Amino acid sequence: MSWVGRIADAVEWRPRDIGIEWDVIEARLGTALPADDKELCQCFGAGEFSGYVHVYGAPGGADSQVADRLASLWRTLETHPIT
């Protein structure tokens, strides 16, 4: 059993099995995501663990909080470049 599965079992969570278009999200990010990160998002969706670990998830389809956040950070950096 994967570590994501063990976490789900420990907190008595039923995996959500969210359908996520990883190829579209990875293209937006410009990189592949680790398999365990994808599994975490598909099982739990977006959220926090004990207010400590924030999971930028994908609500399904091609939407992705992490890709949106990265785009926002790039826009901020373009507006306010580090010198």
N, C-alpha and C positions, 0 to 999 in steps of 0.2 A: 504494500500500500504506500502511496506517495505521502510526503509530509503534508500536503494540502488535505488529502483524505484523512490523515490522522488528526489534523486540527478540526476538520468538520465533525469527525466522530467525537472528539473531546468536548466540543461545545454543543453536541447534538443538533447539528445543522444539516438540513437537507439541501444538497447541491442544487443550485438554480439552473445549471446547464444552459446558460445564456448563449445564444447563437451570435458569434462575433466574427466579423469579416477581417481577420487578422492581416490578410494580404494588403487590404486597403489602408489599415492603420499603420502597418509597418512601412508602407510606401510613403505615407505622410511624415513618419518619423525619420525615414531614411536609414533605418536599421531593423534588423530582426530582433524580436523580443525573446527572452528565455522561455522555454516550454513551461517551467513551473510558474512563471508570472502569468502566462496565459491561463493555466489551470486554476490559479488563484482567482483571477477575474471571472472566469466562467463559473466557478463554484459559488463565490461570495458576492460578486458584483462590486461596486464602489463602496467605500466606507472606511471605518477606523477600527483598530483593535486597541481597546482600553485607552483611547485618546492619545496613543503613542505612535502607532504605525498607521499611516494613511495610505490606503490603496486607491490609486488613480485607476479607476476601472473603465470599462466600456459597457454602456447600457444595452448594447446589442447593435447589430448591423455594423455600420462603418463609423459610428460615433465613438469618440475616445477622449476622456478627460485629460489623459497624459499628452495626447497630440495637441489638444486645444491649449493646454497650459504651456507647452513648448512654443507654440506659435505666438502666444501672448508674451512670453519672455523674449522671443526674438524681436517682436515689435517694440518692446520697451528698450531693448539694447540698441535697436536702430535709431530710436528717438533720443536716447540718452547714452551715447557711446562712452565706453571706458577709455580714458586717455592716459 
